Amino acid sequence: MKNKLIRPYGDTLGDGKIQFSFSLPMPATEEGREAARLILRQMGCEDIDICGTRDLNEGFTQFIAYATCAAAVDPQDIKVKTVDTPVMDMEETDDFIAEHIGREITVVGACIESDAHTVGIDAIMNMKGYNHRYGLERYQYINAINLGAQVPSEELLRRAREEKADAILVSQVVTQKNIHLKNLTKLIELAEAEGLRHQMLFICGGPRISHELAIELGYDAGFGTGSYSTDVASFIAITLAGQRDKH
């Protein structure tokens, strides 16, 4: 039987209702509200209701709107690249490393370049972790080195080489003007130039990072919103063990 198409809904299933939030360089006047309506109409929306505005000062306004769209998707057409290694808890990962690798593994992490937001890297690496999952510093068989924020790519690679790291973790929270893509690309290009790219795993994470994007940028894996230390630790351990078996 053919899959039923799915559509957004607000009041009733399949009604196509979507909530929009966007800003325009116009004041919160009737002209500004009409500009917001026209933009949504050009996007193919109908039944448009500008239900809220927020003055952003200097003639800028945030508009909140509800509208109906005709877009629909067949779930069978959805193809997403994800990290497919099994996820183990901390004790299971330590036992796996002890059995399949037989030594402590070293992971060096940082927020690189201009990014000063450590919330992501700390959630993965710091001992207390996040949401009832301890960070890598708590693992018995992981030597976790968190370099913090605004670390130049050159410094991260230097420290990773010095520590003979098995994996590098990079967190990018700031994404304005796609600066995260520029920073991540810079790190990979430097690693390739220094002959380090294939000596260790390169893993990136952040709110706008997906596994598919990470692969496109030349990384081994990417972890976005909703990822935890257990996801990252399991991937590193299983991947390193697989590489060891090949040799």
GUNUPA-770646 format. One line per field, with one value per residue: residue number from 1; residue in three letters; chain; x, y, z of N, C-alpha, C in turn. Coordinates in Angstrom, 1 decimal, padded with zeros to 4 digits, always signed. Example, Ala and Ser with C-alpha at 12.3 -4.5 7.8 and 13.67 -1.06 7.14 Angstrom:
% GUNUPA-770646
num	(1|2)
residuo	(Ala|Ser)
cadena	(A|A)
n_u	(+013.2|+012.8)
n_v	(-005.7|-002.2)
n_w	(+007.8|+007.1)
ca_u	(+012.3|+013.7)
ca_v	(-004.5|-001.1)
ca_w	(+007.8|+007.1)
c_u	(+013.2|+012.9)
c_v	(-003.3|+000.0)
c_w	(+007.8|+007.9)
***
This chain:
% GUNUPA-770646
num	(1|2|3|4|5|6|7|8|9|10|11|12|13|14|15|16|17|18|19|20|21|22|23|24|25|26|27|28|29|30|31|32|33|34|35|36|37|38|39|40|41|42|43|44|45|46|47|48|49|50|51|52|53|54|55|56|57|58|59|60|61|62|63|64|65|66|67|68|69|70|71|72|73|74|75|76|77|78|79|80|81|82|83|84|85|86|87|88|89|90|91|92|93|94|95|96|97|98|99|100|101|102|103|104|105|106|107|108|109|110|111|112|113|114|115|116|117|118|119|120|121|122|123|124|125|126|127|128|129|130|131|132|133|134|135|136|137|138|139|140|141|142|143|144|145|146|147|148|149|150|151|152|153|154|155|156|157|158|159|160|161|162|163|164|165|166|167|168|169|170|171|172|173|174|175|176|177|178|179|180|181|182|183|184|185|186|187|188|189|190|191|192|193|194|195|196|197|198|199|200|201|202|203|204|205|206|207|208|209|210|211|212|213|214|215|216|217|218|219|220|221|222|223|224|225|226|227|228|229|230|231|232|233|234|235|236|237|238|239|240|241|242|243|244|245|246|247)
residuo	(Met|Lys|Asn|Lys|Leu|Ile|Arg|Pro|Tyr|Gly|Asp|Thr|Leu|Gly|Asp|Gly|Lys|Ile|Gln|Phe|Ser|Phe|Ser|Leu|Pro|Met|Pro|Ala|Thr|Glu|Glu|Gly|Arg|Glu|Ala|Ala|Arg|Leu|Ile|Leu|Arg|Gln|Met|Gly|Cys|Glu|Asp|Ile|Asp|Ile|Cys|Gly|Thr|Arg|Asp|Leu|Asn|Glu|Gly|Phe|Thr|Gln|Phe|Ile|Ala|Tyr|Ala|Thr|Cys|Ala|Ala|Ala|Val|Asp|Pro|Gln|Asp|Ile|Lys|Val|Lys|Thr|Val|Asp|Thr|Pro|Val|Met|Asp|Met|Glu|Glu|Thr|Asp|Asp|Phe|Ile|Ala|Glu|His|Ile|Gly|Arg|Glu|Ile|Thr|Val|Val|Gly|Ala|Cys|Ile|Glu|Ser|Asp|Ala|His|Thr|Val|Gly|Ile|Asp|Ala|Ile|Met|Asn|Met|Lys|Gly|Tyr|Asn|His|Arg|Tyr|Gly|Leu|Glu|Arg|Tyr|Gln|Tyr|Ile|Asn|Ala|Ile|Asn|Leu|Gly|Ala|Gln|Val|Pro|Ser|Glu|Glu|Leu|Leu|Arg|Arg|Ala|Arg|Glu|Glu|Lys|Ala|Asp|Ala|Ile|Leu|Val|Ser|Gln|Val|Val|Thr|Gln|Lys|Asn|Ile|His|Leu|Lys|Asn|Leu|Thr|Lys|Leu|Ile|Glu|Leu|Ala|Glu|Ala|Glu|Gly|Leu|Arg|His|Gln|Met|Leu|Phe|Ile|Cys|Gly|Gly|Pro|Arg|Ile|Ser|His|Glu|Leu|Ala|Ile|Glu|Leu|Gly|Tyr|Asp|Ala|Gly|Phe|Gly|Thr|Gly|Ser|Tyr|Ser|Thr|Asp|Val|Ala|Ser|Phe|Ile|Ala|Ile|Thr|Leu|Ala|Gly|Gln|Arg|Asp|Lys|His)
cadena	(A|A|A|A|A|A|A|A|A|A|A|A|A|A|A|A|A|A|A|A|A|A|A|A|A|A|A|A|A|A|A|A|A|A|A|A|A|A|A|A|A|A|A|A|A|A|A|A|A|A|A|A|A|A|A|A|A|A|A|A|A|A|A|A|A|A|A|A|A|A|A|A|A|A|A|A|A|A|A|A|A|A|A|A|A|A|A|A|A|A|A|A|A|A|A|A|A|A|A|A|A|A|A|A|A|A|A|A|A|A|A|A|A|A|A|A|A|A|A|A|A|A|A|A|A|A|A|A|A|A|A|A|A|A|A|A|A|A|A|A|A|A|A|A|A|A|A|A|A|A|A|A|A|A|A|A|A|A|A|A|A|A|A|A|A|A|A|A|A|A|A|A|A|A|A|A|A|A|A|A|A|A|A|A|A|A|A|A|A|A|A|A|A|A|A|A|A|A|A|A|A|A|A|A|A|A|A|A|A|A|A|A|A|A|A|A|A|A|A|A|A|A|A|A|A|A|A|A|A|A|A|A|A|A|A|A|A|A|A|A|A|A|A|A|A|A|A)
n_u	(+000.8|+000.5|+002.4|+001.0|+001.0|+002.6|+001.8|+002.4|+000.8|-001.5|-004.0|-005.7|-005.0|-002.9|-003.6|-001.9|-000.9|+001.5|+003.8|+005.5|+008.4|+010.1|+012.2|+012.0|+013.2|+011.4|+009.0|+006.7|+004.1|+000.9|+001.8|+004.1|+003.2|+001.7|+003.8|+005.0|+002.9|+002.9|+005.3|+005.1|+003.0|+004.2|+005.8|+004.1|+002.1|-001.1|-004.1|-003.1|-002.1|-001.0|+000.0|+001.5|+003.9|+007.1|+009.0|+012.1|+013.7|+015.0|+013.6|+013.3|+011.5|+010.3|+008.2|+005.5|+003.7|+000.9|+000.2|-001.0|+000.3|+000.8|+002.6|+003.9|+005.2|+006.5|+007.2|+008.8|+010.5|+012.5|+015.8|+018.5|+021.8|+023.3|+025.2|+026.0|+026.9|+026.5|+025.2|+026.8|+026.8|+028.7|+030.2|+030.0|+031.4|+034.0|+034.6|+034.6|+036.7|+038.9|+038.8|+039.0|+040.8|+042.7|+044.2|+044.5|+042.7|+043.3|+041.7|+041.3|+039.8|+038.1|+036.8|+037.1|+039.0|+037.2|+035.1|+033.6|+032.0|+031.5|+029.7|+028.8|+031.2|+031.9|+029.7|+030.1|+032.8|+033.5|+033.7|+031.3|+029.4|+026.3|+022.8|+022.4|+024.5|+027.7|+030.7|+033.5|+035.8|+035.3|+035.5|+037.1|+039.0|+039.6|+041.5|+040.8|+041.2|+040.4|+040.6|+039.2|+037.9|+038.0|+040.3|+043.1|+043.2|+045.7|+047.0|+045.4|+045.9|+048.6|+048.7|+047.3|+049.0|+051.2|+050.2|+049.7|+047.2|+044.2|+041.8|+040.2|+038.0|+035.7|+033.9|+031.4|+029.5|+028.7|+027.4|+026.9|+026.8|+027.8|+030.2|+031.0|+031.4|+033.6|+035.6|+035.7|+036.5|+039.0|+040.4|+040.5|+041.9|+044.3|+045.1|+045.4|+047.4|+049.5|+049.8|+048.3|+045.7|+044.8|+045.8|+044.4|+041.1|+038.7|+036.2|+033.2|+030.9|+027.8|+025.0|+024.2|+025.3|+025.5|+025.7|+025.9|+026.8|+029.2|+030.7|+030.8|+032.5|+034.9|+035.3|+035.2|+032.9|+029.8|+028.0|+025.0|+022.5|+021.0|+022.8|+025.0|+027.6|+027.9|+027.2|+029.3|+031.6|+031.1|+031.2|+033.9|+035.3|+034.4|+035.1|+037.9|+038.6|+037.8|+039.6|+041.9|+041.6|+041.7|+044.4)
n_v	(-001.2|+002.2|+004.7|+007.1|+010.6|+013.1|+016.1|+019.4|+020.3|+022.2|+022.8|+020.7|+017.3|+017.3|+019.8|+021.6|+023.8|+026.3|+027.8|+030.9|+032.8|+035.7|+038.5|+041.9|+044.8|+046.9|+049.1|+048.2|+048.6|+048.9|+048.8|+047.4|+045.0|+044.2|+043.8|+041.6|+039.7|+039.6|+038.5|+035.9|+035.1|+035.0|+032.9|+030.8|+030.4|+030.4|+031.7|+033.5|+034.8|+037.5|+037.4|+038.5|+041.0|+042.3|+045.0|+045.7|+047.9|+050.9|+050.8|+048.1|+045.0|+042.1|+039.6|+037.5|+034.8|+032.8|+030.4|+028.6|+025.9|+024.0|+022.0|+018.6|+015.5|+012.3|+009.7|+007.6|+008.6|+009.9|+010.3|+010.0|+010.6|+009.2|+008.7|+005.4|+003.7|+001.5|+002.7|+002.9|+002.8|+004.6|+002.7|+000.4|+001.3|+001.8|-000.9|-002.0|-000.6|-001.5|-004.2|-004.4|-002.5|-002.1|-000.2|+003.1|+005.7|+008.8|+011.9|+015.0|+018.2|+021.2|+024.5|+026.1|+028.8|+031.8|+031.2|+031.4|+029.9|+027.5|+025.6|+023.3|+021.7|+021.3|+019.9|+017.4|+016.7|+017.6|+016.4|+016.3|+016.2|+016.1|+016.1|+013.7|+012.1|+011.3|+013.2|+012.8|+013.0|+011.6|+008.9|+005.9|+004.8|+006.8|+009.5|+012.7|+015.8|+019.0|+021.9|+024.3|+027.5|+029.6|+028.6|+028.6|+026.9|+025.9|+025.6|+023.7|+021.4|+021.2|+020.6|+018.2|+016.6|+016.5|+015.2|+012.8|+012.1|+010.2|+011.1|+014.1|+016.5|+019.0|+021.8|+023.9|+026.6|+029.2|+030.5|+032.5|+033.9|+031.6|+031.0|+028.8|+026.8|+027.8|+027.8|+025.0|+023.9|+025.1|+023.8|+021.1|+021.4|+022.3|+020.1|+018.1|+019.2|+019.1|+016.4|+015.0|+014.2|+011.6|+010.3|+010.4|+010.5|+012.8|+014.8|+016.6|+019.0|+020.6|+023.0|+023.4|+021.3|+018.3|+014.8|+014.2|+016.7|+016.9|+014.8|+015.7|+017.8|+016.6|+015.3|+012.6|+012.1|+013.7|+015.4|+016.6|+018.7|+017.2|+015.2|+013.2|+012.6|+009.9|+009.0|+010.1|+009.0|+006.2|+006.0|+006.8|+004.8|+002.3|+002.8|+003.2|+000.6|-000.9|+000.0|-000.9|-003.6|-003.9|-003.5)
n_w	(+000.0|-000.8|+000.8|+003.0|+002.4|+004.3|+006.0|+007.4|+010.5|+012.5|+013.9|+013.1|+012.0|+009.2|+008.2|+007.1|+008.4|+009.3|+011.5|+011.3|+011.8|+011.4|+010.4|+009.3|+007.6|+008.4|+010.0|+012.6|+011.3|+009.5|+006.9|+007.2|+008.2|+005.9|+004.1|+005.2|+004.8|+002.0|+001.4|+002.4|+000.8|-001.6|-001.2|-001.6|+000.3|+002.0|+003.5|+005.4|+008.5|+010.3|+013.3|+015.4|+016.4|+017.0|+018.1|+016.9|+017.1|+015.5|+013.1|+012.4|+012.5|+014.1|+012.8|+013.6|+012.3|+011.1|+008.7|+005.8|+004.0|+001.0|+000.8|+001.0|+002.1|+001.3|+003.5|+002.7|+001.0|+002.4|+003.0|+005.0|+006.1|+008.8|+011.9|+012.4|+014.3|+017.1|+020.3|+023.4|+027.0|+029.5|+031.1|+029.5|+027.3|+028.3|+029.0|+026.5|+025.2|+026.8|+026.1|+023.3|+022.3|+024.2|+025.6|+027.0|+025.3|+023.6|+023.5|+022.1|+022.4|+021.3|+021.0|+018.0|+016.5|+016.2|+017.8|+020.9|+022.5|+024.8|+025.5|+024.1|+023.6|+026.3|+027.3|+026.1|+026.9|+029.6|+033.0|+034.4|+032.4|+030.6|+031.0|+032.5|+031.6|+031.8|+031.0|+028.7|+030.3|+032.5|+031.9|+032.3|+030.5|+028.7|+027.9|+028.2|+026.8|+027.1|+025.4|+025.5|+024.6|+021.5|+020.2|+018.1|+015.0|+014.3|+016.8|+018.0|+016.4|+016.8|+019.6|+019.5|+018.0|+019.7|+021.9|+020.8|+019.8|+019.5|+018.5|+017.4|+018.6|+017.6|+018.3|+017.1|+017.6|+017.0|+014.1|+012.3|+009.1|+008.0|+009.3|+010.7|+008.8|+007.4|+009.4|+010.1|+007.7|+007.3|+009.4|+008.6|+006.1|+007.0|+008.6|+006.6|+005.1|+006.9|+007.1|+009.0|+008.8|+008.4|+010.6|+012.9|+014.3|+013.1|+014.3|+014.4|+015.9|+016.7|+016.7|+014.0|+012.7|+010.9|+010.4|+007.7|+006.6|+007.9|+006.8|+004.2|+004.5|+005.0|+007.5|+009.9|+011.3|+012.3|+014.8|+015.9|+017.4|+020.3|+020.6|+022.6|+025.1|+025.2|+022.6|+021.1|+022.3|+022.0|+019.2|+018.6|+020.0|+018.8|+016.1|+016.2|+017.1|+014.9|+013.0|+014.0|+013.8|+011.1|+010.6)
ca_u	(+000.0|+001.3|+002.5|+000.3|+001.8|+002.5|+001.9|+002.4|-000.5|-001.6|-005.3|-006.1|-003.9|-002.8|-004.2|-000.9|-000.6|+002.9|+004.2|+006.7|+009.0|+011.1|+012.4|+012.1|+013.7|+010.3|+008.4|+005.5|+002.9|+000.1|+002.6|+005.1|+002.4|+001.4|+005.0|+005.2|+001.9|+003.2|+006.5|+004.5|+002.2|+005.2|+006.3|+003.0|+001.3|-002.4|-004.7|-002.0|-002.5|+000.1|-000.6|+002.3|+005.0|+008.0|+009.8|+013.5|+014.3|+015.6|+012.8|+013.2|+010.4|+010.1|+006.8|+005.1|+002.6|+000.5|-000.2|-001.2|+001.1|+000.4|+003.7|+003.8|+006.3|+006.4|+008.2|+009.7|+011.5|+013.4|+017.1|+019.4|+023.0|+023.5|+026.2|+025.2|+027.5|+025.7|+025.6|+027.0|+026.9|+030.1|+030.8|+030.1|+032.5|+035.3|+034.9|+034.9|+038.1|+039.8|+038.9|+039.2|+041.9|+043.8|+045.0|+043.8|+042.7|+043.4|+040.8|+041.6|+038.7|+038.2|+036.0|+038.2|+039.0|+036.5|+034.0|+033.9|+030.9|+032.0|+028.6|+028.8|+032.4|+031.9|+028.7|+030.7|+034.1|+033.7|+033.4|+029.9|+028.6|+025.0|+021.6|+022.6|+025.5|+029.0|+031.5|+034.6|+036.8|+034.9|+035.7|+038.4|+039.9|+039.7|+042.3|+040.1|+041.9|+039.5|+041.4|+038.4|+037.3|+038.8|+041.6|+043.5|+043.3|+047.1|+047.3|+044.7|+046.7|+049.9|+048.5|+046.9|+050.2|+052.0|+049.5|+049.5|+045.7|+043.4|+040.6|+040.0|+036.6|+035.6|+032.6|+031.1|+028.2|+028.5|+027.2|+026.6|+027.5|+028.5|+031.6|+031.4|+031.9|+035.0|+036.5|+035.9|+037.3|+040.4|+041.1|+040.7|+042.9|+045.6|+045.4|+045.8|+048.7|+050.5|+049.8|+047.6|+044.3|+044.5|+046.5|+043.5|+039.7|+038.2|+034.8|+032.7|+029.5|+027.2|+023.6|+023.9|+026.2|+024.9|+026.7|+026.1|+027.6|+030.6|+031.3|+031.1|+033.6|+036.1|+035.4|+034.8|+031.6|+029.3|+027.0|+024.2|+021.6|+020.5|+023.9|+025.6|+029.0|+027.8|+027.2|+030.6|+032.6|+030.9|+031.7|+035.3|+035.8|+034.1|+035.8|+039.3|+038.7|+037.7|+040.8|+042.9|+041.4|+042.2|+045.8)
ca_v	(+000.0|+003.4|+005.5|+008.4|+011.8|+013.8|+017.6|+020.1|+020.6|+023.1|+022.5|+019.3|+016.6|+017.5|+021.0|+022.4|+025.1|+026.5|+029.1|+031.5|+033.9|+036.4|+039.9|+042.7|+046.2|+047.8|+049.2|+047.4|+049.3|+048.1|+048.6|+046.4|+043.7|+043.8|+043.3|+040.2|+038.9|+039.5|+037.6|+034.6|+034.8|+034.7|+031.5|+029.9|+030.2|+030.9|+031.8|+034.1|+035.6|+038.1|+037.3|+039.1|+041.7|+042.7|+046.1|+045.5|+049.2|+051.4|+050.5|+046.7|+044.3|+040.6|+039.2|+036.1|+034.5|+031.5|+030.3|+027.3|+025.6|+022.8|+021.0|+017.3|+014.6|+010.8|+009.3|+006.6|+009.4|+010.6|+009.6|+010.8|+010.0|+009.3|+007.8|+004.2|+002.8|+001.3|+003.6|+002.2|+003.7|+004.8|+001.5|-000.5|+001.8|+001.5|-002.3|-002.2|-000.1|-002.4|-005.5|-004.4|-001.6|-002.5|+000.9|+004.4|+006.5|+010.3|+012.8|+016.5|+018.9|+022.6|+025.4|+026.7|+030.1|+032.9|+030.7|+031.5|+029.2|+026.1|+024.8|+022.1|+020.9|+021.0|+018.9|+016.2|+016.4|+017.8|+015.2|+016.3|+015.9|+016.8|+015.3|+012.4|+011.4|+011.9|+013.6|+011.9|+013.1|+010.6|+007.6|+005.3|+004.5|+008.0|+010.7|+013.8|+017.1|+020.1|+023.1|+025.4|+028.3|+030.4|+028.0|+028.5|+025.5|+025.5|+025.2|+022.4|+020.4|+021.1|+019.8|+016.8|+015.9|+016.4|+014.2|+011.6|+012.0|+009.3|+011.8|+015.5|+017.0|+020.4|+022.3|+025.2|+027.1|+030.4|+030.1|+033.6|+034.0|+030.3|+031.0|+027.5|+026.1|+028.3|+027.3|+023.6|+023.7|+025.5|+022.8|+019.9|+021.7|+022.3|+018.7|+017.5|+019.8|+018.6|+014.9|+014.5|+013.9|+010.1|+009.7|+010.5|+010.8|+014.2|+014.8|+018.0|+019.0|+021.9|+023.1|+023.3|+020.3|+017.0|+013.8|+014.4|+017.9|+016.6|+013.9|+016.5|+018.7|+015.8|+014.8|+011.2|+012.1|+014.9|+015.2|+017.8|+018.9|+016.0|+014.2|+013.2|+012.0|+008.4|+008.9|+010.4|+008.0|+004.9|+006.1|+006.8|+003.4|+001.3|+003.1|+002.9|-000.8|-001.4|+000.4|-001.7|-004.9|-003.9|-003.6)
ca_w	(+000.0|-000.9|+002.0|+003.0|+002.4|+005.6|+005.9|+008.7|+011.1|+013.7|+014.6|+012.8|+011.2|+007.7|+007.7|+006.4|+009.1|+009.7|+012.2|+010.8|+012.6|+010.6|+010.6|+008.1|+007.9|+008.3|+011.3|+012.9|+010.9|+008.6|+005.7|+007.5|+008.2|+004.6|+003.5|+005.7|+004.1|+000.6|+001.3|+002.6|-000.3|-002.7|-000.9|-001.9|+001.5|+002.0|+004.9|+006.2|+009.7|+011.0|+014.7|+016.4|+016.0|+018.1|+017.6|+017.1|+017.1|+014.3|+011.9|+012.2|+013.2|+014.0|+012.6|+013.8|+011.4|+010.8|+007.3|+005.3|+002.8|+000.3|+000.7|+001.6|+001.9|+001.4|+004.4|+002.1|+000.2|+003.3|+003.1|+005.9|+006.6|+010.3|+012.5|+012.6|+015.3|+018.3|+021.4|+024.6|+028.1|+029.9|+031.6|+028.4|+026.4|+029.0|+028.8|+025.0|+024.9|+027.4|+025.5|+021.8|+022.0|+025.2|+026.1|+027.1|+024.1|+023.9|+022.7|+022.3|+021.9|+021.5|+020.1|+017.3|+015.9|+016.9|+018.6|+022.3|+023.2|+025.2|+026.0|+023.3|+023.9|+027.7|+027.5|+025.7|+027.5|+031.0|+033.8|+034.8|+031.2|+030.4|+030.9|+033.2|+030.9|+032.2|+029.9|+028.5|+031.4|+033.6|+031.4|+032.8|+029.4|+027.8|+028.3|+027.5|+027.0|+026.7|+025.3|+025.7|+023.5|+020.7|+020.0|+016.7|+014.4|+014.3|+018.2|+018.2|+015.7|+017.5|+020.8|+019.2|+017.6|+020.9|+022.8|+020.0|+020.0|+018.7|+018.0|+017.7|+018.7|+017.3|+018.5|+016.5|+018.0|+016.2|+012.7|+011.4|+007.8|+007.8|+009.8|+011.1|+007.6|+007.1|+010.4|+010.0|+006.4|+007.6|+010.2|+007.8|+005.2|+007.7|+008.9|+005.4|+004.7|+007.9|+007.1|+010.2|+008.6|+008.5|+011.8|+014.0|+013.9|+013.2|+014.6|+014.7|+016.4|+016.9|+016.4|+012.6|+012.2|+010.7|+010.0|+006.2|+006.4|+008.4|+005.8|+003.0|+004.8|+005.2|+008.8|+010.1|+011.8|+012.8|+015.9|+016.0|+018.6|+020.8|+020.7|+024.0|+025.2|+024.9|+021.2|+020.6|+022.9|+021.3|+017.8|+018.7|+020.4|+017.8|+014.9|+016.4|+017.2|+013.6|+012.3|+014.6|+013.3|+009.7|+010.6)
c_u	(+000.9|+001.3|+001.6|+001.2|+001.6|+002.6|+002.0|+001.0|-000.4|-002.8|-005.7|-005.1|-004.0|-003.4|-003.2|-000.5|+000.9|+003.0|+005.5|+007.1|+010.2|+011.1|+012.5|+012.5|+012.5|+009.7|+007.1|+004.2|+002.1|+000.9|+003.6|+004.4|+002.1|+002.6|+005.3|+004.2|+002.4|+004.4|+006.0|+003.7|+003.1|+005.8|+005.2|+002.1|-000.1|-002.9|-003.7|-002.6|-001.2|-000.4|+000.3|+003.5|+005.9|+009.0|+011.3|+014.4|+014.9|+014.9|+012.8|+012.2|+010.5|+008.6|+006.6|+003.8|+002.2|+000.0|-000.4|-000.4|+000.6|+001.4|+003.4|+005.0|+006.0|+007.5|+009.2|+010.7|+012.6|+014.7|+018.0|+020.6|+023.2|+024.7|+025.5|+025.9|+026.6|+026.2|+025.6|+027.0|+028.4|+030.8|+031.0|+031.3|+033.8|+035.6|+035.3|+036.3|+039.1|+040.0|+039.4|+040.4|+043.1|+044.6|+044.0|+043.8|+042.7|+042.5|+041.1|+040.4|+038.8|+037.1|+037.1|+037.9|+038.2|+035.4|+034.4|+032.8|+031.3|+030.9|+028.6|+030.0|+032.4|+030.9|+029.2|+031.9|+034.1|+033.1|+031.9|+029.0|+027.4|+023.9|+021.8|+023.6|+026.8|+029.8|+032.7|+035.7|+036.5|+035.2|+037.1|+039.4|+040.0|+040.5|+041.7|+040.8|+041.0|+040.3|+040.6|+038.0|+038.4|+040.3|+042.0|+043.6|+044.8|+047.5|+046.6|+045.4|+048.0|+049.8|+048.1|+048.1|+051.1|+051.5|+049.3|+048.0|+045.2|+042.3|+040.7|+038.5|+036.6|+034.2|+032.5|+029.7|+027.8|+028.4|+026.9|+027.5|+028.3|+029.9|+032.0|+031.9|+033.3|+036.0|+036.7|+036.7|+038.7|+041.1|+041.4|+041.9|+044.3|+046.1|+046.0|+047.2|+049.8|+050.6|+049.2|+046.2|+044.0|+045.2|+045.6|+042.1|+039.4|+036.7|+034.4|+031.3|+029.1|+025.7|+023.3|+024.8|+025.3|+026.0|+027.0|+027.0|+029.1|+031.3|+031.7|+032.3|+034.9|+036.3|+034.9|+033.4|+031.1|+028.1|+026.3|+023.5|+021.0|+021.5|+024.5|+027.0|+029.0|+027.8|+028.6|+031.6|+032.4|+031.4|+033.2|+035.9|+035.6|+034.9|+037.3|+039.5|+038.7|+039.0|+041.9|+042.8|+041.9|+043.7|+046.3)
c_v	(+001.2|+004.2|+006.8|+009.6|+012.5|+015.3|+018.2|+020.2|+021.4|+022.8|+021.1|+018.6|+016.9|+018.8|+022.0|+023.7|+025.1|+027.8|+029.6|+032.6|+034.5|+037.9|+040.6|+044.1|+047.2|+047.9|+048.4|+048.2|+048.4|+047.8|+047.4|+045.0|+043.2|+043.2|+041.9|+039.3|+038.6|+038.5|+036.2|+034.2|+034.3|+033.3|+030.4|+029.6|+030.9|+031.1|+032.5|+035.0|+036.1|+038.3|+038.0|+039.9|+042.1|+043.8|+045.8|+046.8|+049.6|+051.0|+049.0|+046.0|+042.8|+040.4|+037.7|+035.9|+033.1|+031.5|+028.8|+027.0|+024.2|+021.7|+019.8|+016.5|+013.1|+010.3|+008.3|+007.4|+010.0|+009.7|+010.5|+010.0|+010.3|+008.4|+006.5|+003.2|+002.7|+002.3|+002.8|+003.3|+003.8|+003.5|+000.5|+000.0|+001.6|+000.0|-002.6|-001.8|-001.1|-003.7|-005.4|-003.5|-001.9|-001.4|+002.1|+005.1|+008.0|+011.0|+014.2|+017.3|+020.4|+023.3|+026.2|+028.1|+031.1|+032.5|+030.6|+030.7|+027.8|+025.2|+023.4|+021.2|+020.4|+019.9|+017.5|+015.8|+016.5|+016.6|+015.2|+016.0|+016.7|+015.7|+013.9|+011.5|+012.0|+012.2|+012.6|+011.9|+012.0|+009.2|+007.1|+005.1|+005.6|+009.1|+011.9|+015.1|+018.2|+021.4|+024.4|+026.2|+029.1|+029.9|+028.0|+027.1|+025.0|+024.9|+023.9|+021.3|+020.1|+020.2|+018.4|+016.0|+015.6|+015.3|+012.9|+011.2|+010.9|+010.0|+013.2|+015.8|+018.5|+020.8|+023.7|+025.6|+028.3|+030.1|+031.3|+033.7|+032.8|+030.3|+029.6|+026.6|+026.5|+027.8|+025.8|+023.2|+024.0|+024.4|+021.6|+020.2|+021.7|+020.9|+017.9|+017.9|+019.3|+017.1|+014.3|+013.9|+012.4|+009.5|+009.7|+010.7|+012.2|+014.2|+016.2|+017.9|+020.4|+021.9|+023.0|+022.3|+019.0|+016.1|+014.0|+015.6|+017.6|+015.8|+014.8|+017.4|+018.0|+015.2|+013.3|+011.1|+013.5|+014.6|+016.6|+017.8|+017.5|+014.9|+014.3|+012.6|+010.5|+008.2|+009.0|+009.3|+006.6|+004.9|+006.0|+005.4|+002.4|+001.5|+002.8|+001.4|-001.4|-001.1|-000.6|-003.1|-005.0|-004.1|-004.9)
c_w	(+000.0|+000.4|+001.9|+003.2|+003.8|+005.3|+007.3|+009.2|+012.3|+014.5|+014.4|+011.9|+009.7|+007.2|+007.1|+007.1|+009.6|+010.5|+011.7|+011.8|+011.7|+010.8|+009.3|+008.5|+007.6|+009.7|+011.4|+012.6|+010.0|+007.3|+006.0|+007.6|+006.8|+003.8|+003.9|+005.0|+002.7|+000.5|+001.5|+001.5|-001.5|-002.4|-001.1|-000.7|+001.3|+003.4|+005.8|+007.3|+010.3|+012.4|+015.7|+015.8|+017.2|+017.5|+018.0|+017.1|+015.7|+013.0|+011.6|+013.1|+013.0|+013.8|+012.9|+013.0|+011.4|+009.4|+006.9|+004.0|+002.3|+000.3|+001.5|+001.3|+002.1|+002.3|+003.8|+001.2|+001.0|+003.4|+003.9|+006.2|+008.1|+010.7|+012.9|+013.5|+016.5|+019.4|+022.7|+025.8|+028.5|+030.3|+030.4|+027.4|+027.0|+028.8|+027.4|+024.7|+025.5|+026.7|+024.0|+021.5|+023.0|+025.8|+026.3|+025.8|+024.5|+022.9|+023.1|+021.7|+022.1|+020.6|+019.3|+016.8|+016.7|+017.8|+020.1|+023.2|+023.5|+025.6|+025.4|+023.7|+025.4|+028.0|+027.1|+026.5|+029.0|+031.8|+034.1|+033.6|+031.1|+030.4|+031.4|+032.4|+031.2|+030.9|+029.8|+029.6|+032.5|+033.1|+031.8|+031.7|+028.3|+028.5|+027.6|+027.9|+026.3|+026.6|+025.5|+024.4|+022.7|+020.5|+018.5|+016.2|+014.5|+015.7|+018.5|+017.6|+016.4|+018.8|+020.5|+018.8|+018.8|+021.8|+022.1|+020.1|+019.0|+018.0|+018.3|+017.6|+018.5|+017.5|+017.8|+016.8|+017.2|+014.7|+011.7|+010.2|+007.5|+008.2|+010.3|+010.0|+007.3|+008.1|+010.3|+008.7|+006.7|+008.4|+009.4|+006.8|+005.8|+008.1|+007.8|+005.0|+005.7|+008.0|+008.3|+010.0|+008.9|+009.7|+013.0|+013.4|+014.0|+013.3|+014.9|+015.2|+016.6|+016.4|+014.9|+011.9|+012.0|+010.3|+008.5|+005.9|+006.8|+007.4|+004.6|+003.3|+005.1|+006.6|+008.8|+010.6|+012.3|+013.8|+016.1|+017.3|+019.0|+020.9|+022.1|+023.9|+024.9|+023.4|+020.6|+021.1|+022.2|+019.9|+017.8|+019.0|+019.4|+016.5|+015.0|+016.5|+015.8|+012.8|+012.7|+014.0|+011.8|+009.6|+011.2)
***
